[in-house]
Amino acid sequence: MRQDGPFVEAGENDNLIVQRLASDPNSLGIFGYSFLYENGDSLKGVQVEGVAPSFDTIADGSYPVARPLFFYVKNAHRDVIPGMKEFLEEYVSEAALGSDGYLAERGLTPLADDKREEMAKNVLDAKKIGS
């Protein structure tokens, strides 16, 4: 990272990043979409390759810097670690991961219904994904 001033490390404190951006109209910051959405009165999203950040462009993958959240679980731990199986069931429930779920309320962009159902089934069935 640059050490000559143009780059300022703000850690993972998104509120601090928002404050710094609001105080300098020529600055750029990187943080989750929920903070842009919540601070839309004082911050402006940056277009990348002509695509502006929005709920839809993040959900459909057309905003080039959006990325999925991966959550890995060792299947051998499901029945060994107390509460692990219940945690996974809750995490992929509609109440959590659905389009109106509490994770969406906290800024997670939900998958399309068909992809979300497939992912939830894979998690609940302990399907091994990948190699």
Secondary structure, DSSP 8 states (H G I E B T S, - for coil): ---SSS----TT-HHHHHHHHHH-TT------HHHHHHTTTT-----BTTB---HHHHHTT-STT---------GGGTTTSTTHHHHHHHHTSHHHHSTTSHHHHTT-----HHHHHHHHHHHHTT-----
